[in-house]
Amino acid sequence: MNFPIISRFIKSRDKPSNYYTASDYPFLFGPTTSGKSVNEYTAMQTTAVYSCVRILSEAIASLPLHLYRYKENGKERVYNHSLYRLLHDEPNSEMTSFVFRETLMSHLLIWGNAYAQVIRDGAGRVVELYPLLPNKIDVARDKSGEIYYTYTSYSEDNPKFKGYGTVILRRQDVLHIPGLGFDGLVGYSPIAMAKNAVGMIIACEEYGASFFANGANPGGVLEHPGVLKDPKKVRDSWNEVYRGTKNSHKVAVLEEGMKYQQIGIPPEEAQFLETRKFQINEIARLYRIPPHMIGDLEKSSFSNIEQQSLEFVKYTLDPWVIRWEQALQRSLLLPNEKKEYFIKLNVDGLLRGDYQSRMNGYSIGRQNGWLSTNDIRELEDMNPIPDAEGGNLYLINGNMTKLKDAGIFATAEKGNADSNNKDTQQENRRMQ
């Protein structure tokens, strides 16, 4: 019975448009329920947001970034490819690889997108990479379905753009790393999506600042038994003498029968500190950062901090790493190179654990034959031992053997014993 209704609904819908623009996403910034306006700059002025952005940006920027080639039995690092130097050392003449990745990751965490201009030579190979500010870019699709980027320059933020104005960039000329979004093309800003939580932090900080600027005392009322001709003058003179931290603990002198009556709720009764702590945890939850990494050690101990750090790598950092790797491979490798090369951010160093745990793991791998001396030395960033000295030998404990071969050695040993007994008996007969 419902089929005709659905059919009429489908027929009445507009046909899919062949033009798409994502220029409306930055306008998610703005006023909040706390009354504070939130944008990318006011958000970074809060210590919680700044700490989370800095932790993730520096973590991604400090990971070893290498270009590899597929081999029949594994992979090998490629040093002579032009991309290796760009990604590992200098993406352009003005930045190191660390600064470049740190900048793009901060854009990704604040705006939800990271962009970089890709400069290519005549053969299409990448020769330089320059960051682009996300708030100056619009992503659109033309009538043929091809994605292009419109960059509006208001300052000399990119040496490749001469003068100010609008520049159209092709898809192959832009490295785009989108965050979480609804269409797969443009990510949404985490700060914009959680702007009420960020606005609450800003409001708490402003409240605390004004409270201490007032001498750490709530407001009050001056009561006069008569009628004041100029109450504003009395209030201003009171504030001038007794308001502010520099005037704290001064002795008040009240004339003409005036009384001072304190009003307002003290911060401890309004749970001011608890509110601030909760909002800090809100931002940590937004970026999936363990609270101990931003200074909240209330629920952390020596027994669980290491586990929380490993979970940070596995559940927080690893998704970002995959997002980076796939975006770099899609945008920077030529079509005929994608079957031969791949780009990898190495997080193994963050998962190694403490020294004793690593040594125990290496010992197990060495004794069971799946780690050589040089394998272990490479993981510890040590120079290899020459092959002639056994650096690449894979050894196994001699007490271990296959179950089906367990009786072979016993039979061989019995045979050898019987043979030795016969030889002894024969020798004894000859001697007799």
N, C-alpha and C positions, 0 to 999 in steps of 0.2 A: 504493500500500500504506500510505502514511502518512496518507492523508486521514481514515480513521476515528479515528486517534489524535488528530489535530488537532481533529476535531469533538468528540470526547469532552472534550478539554481545554477548549475554548471553552465547552461546556455546563456544565462543572463550575466555571467561574469565577464569582465573585460578580458581581452586577449593579453597574454603576457607581453610586457613591453621589452623591446630590444635595447633599451637604454637604461643604464643604472648609474646612480651616483650615491656616494656615501659621505657627502659633505656635511650632513646634519649631526654626525656623532659627537663633535666637540662640544655641542651646545648642551650636553648632559651636565657639564659643569654649571655652577650657579648657586642660587640661594638654597638653604636647607631649612629643616624644621626648627633648628636651634637659632635661626636668624642670621647665621654667619655664611658668607659667601665662600664657596670652595672652588679653587682652581688648582692648576698644577703647581703654582708657586706658593700659595698659602698652605697647601697640603705639605710641601717639602719643608715648611717652617716648623712643623711639629716633629718632635724627636722620634716618635714611634714610626711615622712614615719614612722619615729620613733614614733611620736605622735599618728598616726592612729593605728599602731600595738599595742602600749601600751594601748590605750583606749579600744580596743576590747579584748585584752588578759586579762587585769585586770577585765573587765566587766564579761567575761565568768568565770574567776577564782573566782570571789567574789559572784556569785550566789549560793544560797543554793542548794545542790545536795543531793537528797534522793532516797531511794529505797522504792517502795510501793507495796502493794498486792491488787489485785482486790477483792472487796467485793460485796455482792448482792446489797447493796444500796450505793455503792461508793467505797472508797479506804481507806486503813490504812497504816501508815508508819511502816516499818519492821526494827526493831533495832537489832534483833538477827541473821540476815543473815551476812555472812562474807563479802559480797560485800558492805554492808552499811558502815562498818568501812574503807574499802579501798577507797571508793569514797568520803566519807564525811570527813575523818580524814587523813589517811596516806596510799597512794598507795604502798609505799615501806619504808624501814627503813631510807632512806636518804632524803625524800621529804615530805612536807605537801601536802594536796590536792590542796591548792591554787597554790603552785609553780608548781606542776605537770600539772595542767590545763593551767596555764599561759604559760608554756614552750610549750606544744603541740599546743596551739592556736597561738603562735608566729610562730611556724613552718608552721602551716596551712596558715597563712597570707603572709608569705614570699615565701615558696616553693610550696604552694598549696596542701600539704599533711601533715598529722600528723600520726606518727607511735609510737606504744609502744609495747614492748615485754610483753606477757602475761605468767606469771609463774603459773602453775597449780599443784595441788596435784594429788595423785593417782586416786581420784574419779572425776577428771576433774574440780574441783572447783578452782576459781582464788584465789591465795594467794599473788601475788605481780604484780606490773605494773612498767615497766621501760621505759622512753622515748628513742626513736631511732632517730638518725639524718636522715632527709629525703634525703640529698645528698649522703648518703652511701647505699641507698636501691634501688634495682631493683625489679620490680614486673613482674612476668612471669607466663605463663600457660604451664603446661606440656602436654604430648601427650594424657593423659587421660582427659584433660580439667580442672584439678585441679590447682588453683592458689597457688603459693608459693612465698616466699620473700627471696632475697639474700642480706645479709648484710655484707659489707666489713668494718672491723674494723682496723683503723690505730692508734688508741690511746686507753687509758684505760677509755673510756666513759661509759662503762657498766660493772658493777662488775660481771655479769653473763657470760661474754665472757672472757675466759682465753687466753691471748696472742693475737696476731694480725693474721689477715687472713679473710677468707670468711666463713660465717655461713649460712646454709640453714634453714629457718624457715617455718613451716607449716602455713596454713591459720588460724587455730585455735590458733596459738601461737602469733598472731599479732593483735593488735587493730589498725585498719586503718580507719582514717577519711579523705576521699578525698574531695577536693574542687571542683570547677566547672571544668569539663573536657568534652571531646568529646566522650569518650567510657564508662564512668561510673565506670571505674576501677582506673584510676589515674587522679588526678586533675592537672591543669596547674597553674604555679606560677603567681599571679597577677602582681608581679614586672616584671617578664620576659615578660608578654604580654603587659605591658605598659612601657617597658624599655626606649623608646624614651622620654616619659614625665619625667621619673626619670633622664635620662641623661641630659635633659634640666635644671633640678634643680641643678644638680652637676655642669654643665657649668656656670650657673648664679652665684652660690656660689664662684666658683673659680675666675670668672671675678671680682666679688665684692671684694674678698680678695686681688687679685693682684692690683686692683685699689687703695685700701687704703694702701697697702704695698708700693705703689709708691707715697705716700704723698697725696692721693686723687686728683692727677693731671693727665690728659692724657699725652701721649707722646709728644715729640717735636723734633725740628731740630735745630742744631747749624750751623749757616751760617758763613763761613769765606771768606773774600774777596779774599784771595789768594789760593794757593795750599798747602794742608797739606801733610807733608811727612808721618806722622803716625796718621791717623784719629782715630784708635782704642785707642791709648793712650789718646787722648783728650776726647773721649767718656767715657772711664773708669774713668778718673779723675773727670769728671763732675758727673757721677753717684755716685762715692764714696763720694762726698761732698754734693750733693743736693738731692739724691734720697732717698725715704723712709720717713715714718712718723716721725722718730726721727730728720730728717733734714728739716722738714717743716718750711716755712717762713724764711729760711735763705736768706740773701742778696747775690745775685749772682754777681760775679766780672768777666766781660768779657774783654779779652785782644785782641790786634791786630785787632780791628775792627769787632770782632765776634758779631753776633746777635742770640737771641734765638726766634724761631718761634714755637708757640704751634700748635699741630695738634691733630686730634682725635675728637670724638664726646663725649661730656659730658654725664654722665649717665642719667640726667633728659631729655635730648633731645632723647636719645636712649630708653626712657621709661623703664629703668632698674628696678625700683621699681615695676612698673605695671606688668612687665614680671614675676618677682618673685612672686607677689601676685597671678597672674593667674596660675602659676605652682603649687603653694600650693593648690589652689582650685581644680586643676586637680587631685592631690593625694587624696584630700578629696572626690572627685567624684568617684575615683577608689574604695575606701573602703566604700563609702556611709556614710560618717561621716559628720554631720552638721558642717559648718565652725566655728561656735562659740565654738565648743568643742576643736578646735586646735588653738584657739586664734584669729580668724578673727571675730570681732564683728561689722563689717561695716553694715551688713544688719540685725542685731539682736537688739531686744529691750526687755524690761520687759514684754511686752504683747505677744511676740511670742517665747521667749526662752523656756518656759515650753512646748508649743506645739511642738517645734522642738525636745525637749528631749523625749517626748512621741512618736513622729514619729521615732526617733532613735531606741527606744525599739521595736516598731512594725515592721518597715521595714528593719532595719539593724541587730539588735541583734536577733530577733526571728528566722529568717532563720538559723542562726548559731546554735542557741539553739536546733532547731529540728534536724539539722545535727548531733550534738553531741549526743542527746538522742537516736536517732535511731542507730547510730554506736555503742554506749555503749551496748544497748540491744542486738544487733545482735552478738557482739563479746564476751560479758562477761557472759550473761545468758545461762545456759544449755538448750538444746532443750525442756526438760520437764518443765522448769521454765518459759519459755516465755509466756505460757498461764496464769500463775498465778501472775507474777511480772512484774513491769515496772519501768524505771528510769526516773526521772523528775528533770529538772533545773527550779527553781521557779523564775519567773520574776515579780511576783505580787508586790513585794516591790518597783520596779522601776516604776510601773504604778499607784501608789497610789496618786500622786499629792500632793498639799500642805495640811497643817493641816486642814484648814477651809473646803476645798473641801471634805476631807475624813470624817470629822465629819458630814457634810450635807448628804453625801451618807449613812453613818451608820444610821443616824436618819431616813431617808426614809425607809431603809431596816428593821429597828426595828419597826417602826410604821405600816408597811405593812405585818409583820409576817414572813418574810423569813430570818431574822437574829436574833439570840438570843444574850444575853449579852456575853456569852462565845465565840460565833462566832466572835464578834467584838473584844474582848480582845485577841483572838488568832491572828487575823490579825494585831493587834498592839503589838504583842509579849509580852503580859501580862499574868500573871497566871490566871487560871479560877476561877470562884466563885463556891463554892459547890452547888450541885444540890438541896440540902435541902433549900438553900437560893434563889432559883429561877434562877440560872445561865443559865440553859438550857431551860427556858420557851420561847415559841414563842407567842407573843402577837399581837393583832390587834386592831385598833381603833374601839371603840364601835359604832361610828356613821355610820360605813359602814356595809352594808348587801346586800344580793342577791336581784336583781330586782324582781324576782318572789315572794320573801318573804316580799316585801315592805308593802303589805296590811295586813299581818298576825298580826303585832304588833298593827296596828290601830284597827283591828277588836277585838283583845284581850282587848285593852284598852277601847274600846266602851262597850264591854261586861261587863268589870269590873265596868265601870261607871254606866251602867244601873242597874247592880246588887246592887251597892251601893245605887242608888236612890230608888230602891224597898225596900231595907232594911230600909232606912230612913223613907219612907212613912209608912211602917208597924209599925215601932217604934212610929211614931207620932200618928197613930190611937190607939195604945195600951195606950198611955199616955192620949189621950182624953177620 
